[in-house]
Amino acid sequence: MNDDNILDRITALVDREHTLRGHRADGSLDERTEHHELHAVEAELDQCWDLLRQRRAKRDFGGDPDEAVPRSASVVESYWQ
């Protein structure tokens, strides 16, 4: 996965987040479902941003960005706690 693919995925996830919030606002999605789905979207967004940062850091320091490894949601989510 290259940087452009990761950025495309981030864009798609942000669009999904906006759609979920819009559906909640118009009443077509219940709060519990919104919360569950938003949590999944936000976790994947954190993973994508983490992978992109790893790739950029490797590149900035002369490394191979393709050696960046996606981290699990539980690992990435723990950064913000």
DSSP file with accessible surface (Angstrom, degrees, kcal/mol):
  #  RESIDUE AA STRUCTURE BP1 BP2  ACC     N-H-->O    O-->H-N    N-H-->O    O-->H-N    TCO  KAPPA ALPHA  PHI   PSI    X-CA   Y-CA   Z-CA
    1    1 A M              0   0  139      0, 0.0     2,-0.1     0, 0.0     0, 0.0   0.000 360.0 360.0 360.0 127.4    0.0    0.0    0.0
    2    2 A N     >  -     0   0   69      1,-0.1     4,-2.1    53,-0.0     5,-0.2  -0.458 360.0 -94.3 -99.3 176.0    1.5    3.4   -1.0
    3    3 A D  H  > S+     0   0   28      1,-0.2     4,-2.9     2,-0.2     5,-0.2   0.883 123.8  53.2 -57.5 -42.1    0.8    6.8    0.4
    4    4 A D  H  > S+     0   0  110      1,-0.2     4,-2.5     2,-0.2    -1,-0.2   0.902 108.5  49.8 -63.0 -40.7   -1.8    7.6   -2.2
    5    5 A N  H  > S+     0   0   75      2,-0.2     4,-2.1     1,-0.2    -1,-0.2   0.905 111.9  48.5 -62.7 -41.1   -3.7    4.4   -1.4
    6    6 A I  H  X S+     0   0    1     -4,-2.1     4,-2.6     2,-0.2    -2,-0.2   0.931 111.8  48.6 -65.6 -44.4   -3.6    5.3    2.3
    7    7 A L  H  X S+     0   0   56     -4,-2.9     4,-2.5     1,-0.2    -2,-0.2   0.888 109.9  52.3 -64.2 -37.4   -4.8    8.8    1.6
    8    8 A D  H  X S+     0   0  106     -4,-2.5     4,-2.3     2,-0.2    -1,-0.2   0.909 110.3  48.4 -62.9 -41.2   -7.6    7.5   -0.6
    9    9 A R  H  X S+     0   0   95     -4,-2.1     4,-2.5     2,-0.2    -2,-0.2   0.908 109.8  52.3 -65.6 -40.7   -8.7    5.2    2.2
   10   10 A I  H  X S+     0   0    9     -4,-2.6     4,-2.6     2,-0.2     5,-0.2   0.937 109.4  49.7 -60.1 -44.8   -8.6    8.1    4.7
   11   11 A T  H  X S+     0   0   80     -4,-2.5     4,-2.5     1,-0.2    -2,-0.2   0.923 111.0  49.3 -59.9 -44.2  -10.8   10.1    2.4
   12   12 A A  H  X S+     0   0   44     -4,-2.3     4,-2.3     1,-0.2    -1,-0.2   0.896 111.5  49.1 -63.9 -39.8  -13.3    7.3    2.1
   13   13 A L  H  X S+     0   0    5     -4,-2.5     4,-2.5     2,-0.2    -2,-0.2   0.900 110.3  49.9 -68.1 -39.1  -13.4    6.8    5.9
   14   14 A V  H  X S+     0   0   43     -4,-2.6     4,-2.5     2,-0.2    -2,-0.2   0.924 110.5  50.8 -64.5 -41.4  -14.0   10.5    6.5
   15   15 A D  H  X S+     0   0   90     -4,-2.5     4,-2.3    -5,-0.2    -2,-0.2   0.917 110.2  49.7 -60.6 -42.3  -16.8   10.4    4.0
   16   16 A R  H  X S+     0   0   99     -4,-2.3     4,-2.7     2,-0.2    -2,-0.2   0.910 108.9  52.7 -62.7 -41.6  -18.3    7.4    5.8
   17   17 A E  H  X S+     0   0   34     -4,-2.5     4,-2.3     1,-0.2    -2,-0.2   0.931 110.4  47.1 -60.4 -44.8  -18.0    9.3    9.1
   18   18 A H  H  X S+     0   0  115     -4,-2.5     4,-2.4     1,-0.2    -1,-0.2   0.898 111.2  51.7 -64.6 -39.5  -19.9   12.3    7.7
   19   19 A T  H  X S+     0   0   62     -4,-2.3     4,-2.6     2,-0.2    -2,-0.2   0.924 109.6  49.4 -62.6 -45.7  -22.5   10.0    6.2
   20   20 A L  H  X S+     0   0    1     -4,-2.7     4,-2.2     1,-0.2    -2,-0.2   0.925 112.0  47.8 -60.2 -45.3  -23.1    8.3    9.6
   21   21 A R  H  X S+     0   0  110     -4,-2.3     4,-2.4     1,-0.2    -1,-0.2   0.891 111.8  50.8 -64.3 -37.6  -23.4   11.6   11.4
   22   22 A G  H  X S+     0   0   36     -4,-2.4     4,-2.2     2,-0.2     6,-0.2   0.910 109.6  49.6 -65.7 -40.9  -25.8   12.8    8.8
   23   23 A H  H  <>S+     0   0   77     -4,-2.6     5,-1.6     2,-0.2     6,-1.0   0.874 111.1  49.9 -66.9 -35.5  -28.0    9.7    9.1
   24   24 A R  H ><5S+     0   0   87     -4,-2.2     3,-1.0     4,-0.2    -2,-0.2   0.921 110.4  50.6 -67.1 -41.4  -28.0   10.1   12.8
   25   25 A A  H 3<5S+     0   0   91     -4,-2.4    -2,-0.2     1,-0.2    -1,-0.2   0.868 111.8  46.4 -65.3 -36.1  -29.0   13.8   12.5
   26   26 A D  T 3<5S-     0   0  109     -4,-2.2    -1,-0.2    -5,-0.1    -2,-0.2   0.439 115.2-114.3 -89.2   1.7  -31.9   13.0   10.1
   27   27 A G  T < 5S+     0   0   60     -3,-1.0    -3,-0.2    -4,-0.4    -4,-0.1   0.504  86.2 114.7  86.1   3.0  -33.1   10.1   12.3
   28   28 A S  S   <S+     0   0   77     -5,-1.6     2,-0.4    -6,-0.2    -4,-0.2   0.463  74.7  49.9 -87.4   2.8  -32.4    7.3    9.9
   29   29 A L  S    S-     0   0   24     -6,-1.0    -2,-0.2    -5,-0.1    -1,-0.1  -0.994  82.7-128.7-140.9 130.7  -29.8    5.8   12.2
   30   30 A D     >  -     0   0   83     -2,-0.4     4,-2.5     1,-0.1     5,-0.2  -0.374  25.8-113.2 -78.2 159.1  -30.1    5.0   15.9
   31   31 A E  H  > S+     0   0  127      1,-0.2     4,-2.8     2,-0.2     5,-0.2   0.874 113.3  53.2 -60.3 -41.2  -27.6    6.2   18.4
   32   32 A R  H  > S+     0   0  212      2,-0.2     4,-2.4     1,-0.2    -1,-0.2   0.930 111.7  44.6 -63.4 -45.2  -26.3    2.8   19.3
   33   33 A T  H  > S+     0   0   45      2,-0.2     4,-2.9     1,-0.2     5,-0.3   0.919 113.2  51.7 -65.4 -43.2  -25.6    1.8   15.7
   34   34 A E  H  X S+     0   0   27     -4,-2.5     4,-3.1     1,-0.2     5,-0.3   0.946 110.8  48.2 -57.7 -48.2  -24.0    5.2   15.0
   35   35 A H  H  X S+     0   0  134     -4,-2.8     4,-2.2     1,-0.2    -2,-0.2   0.933 113.7  46.6 -59.5 -46.6  -21.7    4.8   18.0
   36   36 A H  H  X S+     0   0  137     -4,-2.4     4,-1.7     1,-0.2    -1,-0.2   0.936 116.9  42.6 -62.6 -48.0  -20.7    1.3   17.0
   37   37 A E  H  X S+     0   0   56     -4,-2.9     4,-2.3     1,-0.2    -2,-0.2   0.885 113.1  52.3 -69.6 -38.9  -20.0    2.2   13.4
   38   38 A L  H  X S+     0   0   12     -4,-3.1     4,-3.1    -5,-0.3     5,-0.2   0.900 106.6  54.3 -63.6 -39.0  -18.2    5.4   14.2
   39   39 A H  H  X S+     0   0   98     -4,-2.2     4,-2.3    -5,-0.3    -1,-0.2   0.931 109.6  47.1 -60.4 -43.8  -15.9    3.6   16.6
   40   40 A A  H  X S+     0   0   55     -4,-1.7     4,-2.2     2,-0.2    -2,-0.2   0.917 114.0  47.5 -64.1 -43.0  -14.9    1.2   13.9
   41   41 A V  H  X S+     0   0   13     -4,-2.3     4,-2.6     1,-0.2    -2,-0.2   0.935 112.4  48.9 -64.0 -45.6  -14.4    4.0   11.4
   42   42 A E  H  X S+     0   0   68     -4,-3.1     4,-2.4     1,-0.2    -2,-0.2   0.889 109.9  51.8 -64.7 -37.7  -12.3    6.1   13.9
   43   43 A A  H  X S+     0   0    9     -4,-2.3     4,-2.0    -5,-0.2    -1,-0.2   0.929 111.6  46.3 -64.3 -44.3  -10.2    3.1   14.8
   44   44 A E  H  X S+     0   0   65     -4,-2.2     4,-2.5     2,-0.2    -2,-0.2   0.890 110.2  54.1 -67.2 -36.5   -9.4    2.4   11.1
   45   45 A L  H  X S+     0   0   15     -4,-2.6     4,-2.8     2,-0.2     5,-0.2   0.933 107.6  50.5 -59.8 -45.3   -8.7    6.1   10.6
   46   46 A D  H  X S+     0   0   40     -4,-2.4     4,-2.3     1,-0.2    -2,-0.2   0.906 110.4  50.0 -59.9 -40.2   -6.2    6.0   13.4
   47   47 A Q  H  X S+     0   0   56     -4,-2.0     4,-2.5     2,-0.2    24,-0.3   0.913 111.1  48.5 -64.7 -42.7   -4.5    3.0   11.8
   48   48 A C  H  X S+     0   0   15     -4,-2.5     4,-2.6     2,-0.2    -2,-0.2   0.931 112.5  47.4 -63.8 -46.3   -4.3    4.7    8.4
   49   49 A W  H  X S+     0   0   91     -4,-2.8     4,-2.6     1,-0.2    -1,-0.2   0.905 111.8  51.5 -62.8 -39.4   -2.8    7.8    9.9
   50   50 A D  H  X S+     0   0   11     -4,-2.3     4,-2.5    -5,-0.2    -2,-0.2   0.935 110.7  47.4 -62.5 -45.6   -0.3    5.8   11.9
   51   51 A L  H  X S+     0   0   17     -4,-2.5     4,-2.5     2,-0.2    -2,-0.2   0.921 111.9  50.4 -63.2 -41.9    0.8    3.9    8.8
   52   52 A L  H  X S+     0   0    0     -4,-2.6     4,-2.6     1,-0.2    -2,-0.2   0.925 110.7  49.3 -62.7 -42.7    1.2    7.1    6.8
   53   53 A R  H  X S+     0   0  125     -4,-2.6     4,-2.6     1,-0.2    -1,-0.2   0.905 110.5  50.8 -63.0 -41.4    3.3    8.7    9.6
   54   54 A Q  H  X S+     0   0   28     -4,-2.5     4,-2.6     2,-0.2    -1,-0.2   0.931 110.8  48.6 -59.5 -46.9    5.5    5.6    9.8
   55   55 A R  H  X S+     0   0   13     -4,-2.5     4,-2.3     1,-0.2    -2,-0.2   0.923 113.1  47.1 -60.9 -44.1    6.0    5.7    6.0
   56   56 A R  H  X S+     0   0  107     -4,-2.6     4,-2.9     1,-0.2    -1,-0.2   0.900 111.8  50.5 -66.7 -39.6    6.8    9.4    6.0
   57   57 A A  H  X S+     0   0   45     -4,-2.6     4,-1.6     2,-0.2     6,-0.3   0.924 110.7  48.9 -64.7 -43.6    9.2    9.0    9.0
   58   58 A K  H  <>S+     0   0   71     -4,-2.6     5,-3.7     1,-0.2     3,-0.2   0.934 114.0  46.4 -61.2 -44.9   11.1    6.1    7.2
   59   59 A R  H ><5S+     0   0  102     -4,-2.3     3,-1.7     1,-0.2    -2,-0.2   0.927 110.1  53.4 -62.8 -44.7   11.3    8.1    4.0
   60   60 A D  H 3<5S+     0   0  126     -4,-2.9    -1,-0.2     1,-0.3    -2,-0.2   0.782 112.5  44.7 -62.5 -28.3   12.5   11.3    5.9
   61   61 A F  T 3<5S-     0   0  181     -4,-1.6    -1,-0.3    -3,-0.2    -2,-0.2   0.110 125.0 -96.8-107.0  22.6   15.3    9.3    7.6
   62   62 A G  T < 5S+     0   0   75     -3,-1.7    -3,-0.2     1,-0.2    -2,-0.1   0.576  82.5 128.8  80.5  11.6   16.5    7.4    4.5
   63   63 A G      < -     0   0   36     -5,-3.7    -1,-0.2    -6,-0.3     3,-0.1  -0.292  68.2 -92.9 -92.1 178.8   14.5    4.2    5.1
   64   64 A D    >   -     0   0   69      1,-0.1     3,-2.2    -3,-0.1     4,-0.2  -0.833  25.2-154.9 -93.9 114.1   12.2    2.3    2.9
   65   65 A P  G >  S+     0   0   21      0, 0.0     3,-1.7     0, 0.0    -1,-0.1   0.782  91.5  69.2 -61.7 -23.0    8.6    3.4    3.4
   66   66 A D  G 3  S+     0   0  111      1,-0.3   -11,-0.1   -11,-0.1    -2,-0.0   0.604  86.7  67.9 -72.5  -7.4    7.4    0.0    2.3
   67   67 A E  G <  S+     0   0  122     -3,-2.2    -1,-0.3   -12,-0.1     2,-0.1   0.525  73.7 113.6 -85.8  -6.0    8.9   -1.5    5.5
   68   68 A A    <   -     0   0   14     -3,-1.7   -17,-0.1    -4,-0.2   -13,-0.0  -0.424  57.5-150.5 -65.2 140.0    6.2    0.3    7.5
   69   69 A V        -     0   0   93     -2,-0.1     2,-0.1   -18,-0.0    -2,-0.1  -0.957  15.1-116.6-119.9 129.4    3.9   -2.2    9.1
   70   70 A P        -     0   0   89      0, 0.0     2,-0.3     0, 0.0   -22,-0.1  -0.388  32.1-143.0 -60.9 136.8    0.2   -1.6   10.0
   71   71 A R        -     0   0   93    -24,-0.3   -20,-0.1     1,-0.1   -21,-0.1  -0.727  23.1 -96.2-100.4 155.1   -0.4   -1.7   13.7
   72   72 A S     >  -     0   0   57     -2,-0.3     4,-2.5     1,-0.1     5,-0.2  -0.212  31.3-113.6 -65.9 158.7   -3.5   -3.2   15.3
   73   73 A A  H  > S+     0   0   32      1,-0.2     4,-3.1     2,-0.2     5,-0.3   0.895 116.7  56.2 -60.0 -39.1   -6.3   -0.9   16.3
   74   74 A S  H  > S+     0   0   93      1,-0.2     4,-1.1     2,-0.2    -1,-0.2   0.888 109.8  45.3 -64.6 -35.8   -5.7   -1.7   20.0
   75   75 A V  H  > S+     0   0   59      2,-0.2     4,-0.6    -3,-0.2     3,-0.3   0.957 116.8  43.6 -70.1 -49.7   -2.0   -0.6   19.7
   76   76 A V  H >< S+     0   0    2     -4,-2.5     3,-1.2     1,-0.2     4,-0.4   0.907 111.4  54.0 -65.2 -40.3   -2.8    2.6   17.8
   77   77 A E  H >< S+     0   0   43     -4,-3.1     3,-1.0     1,-0.3    -1,-0.2   0.823  99.8  62.6 -64.8 -29.4   -5.8    3.5   20.0
   78   78 A S  H >< S+     0   0   62     -4,-1.1     3,-1.1    -3,-0.3    -1,-0.3   0.705  87.4  72.9 -72.6 -15.8   -3.6    3.3   23.1
   79   79 A Y  T << S+     0   0  101     -3,-1.2    -1,-0.2    -4,-0.6    -2,-0.2   0.811  97.5  48.7 -63.2 -31.3   -1.5    6.2   21.8
   80   80 A W  T <         0   0  156     -3,-1.0    -1,-0.2    -4,-0.4    -2,-0.2   0.349 360.0 360.0 -95.9   6.7   -4.2    8.6   22.6
   81   81 A Q    <         0   0  190     -3,-1.1    -3,-0.0    -4,-0.1     0, 0.0  -0.589 360.0 360.0-102.4 360.0   -5.0    7.4   26.1
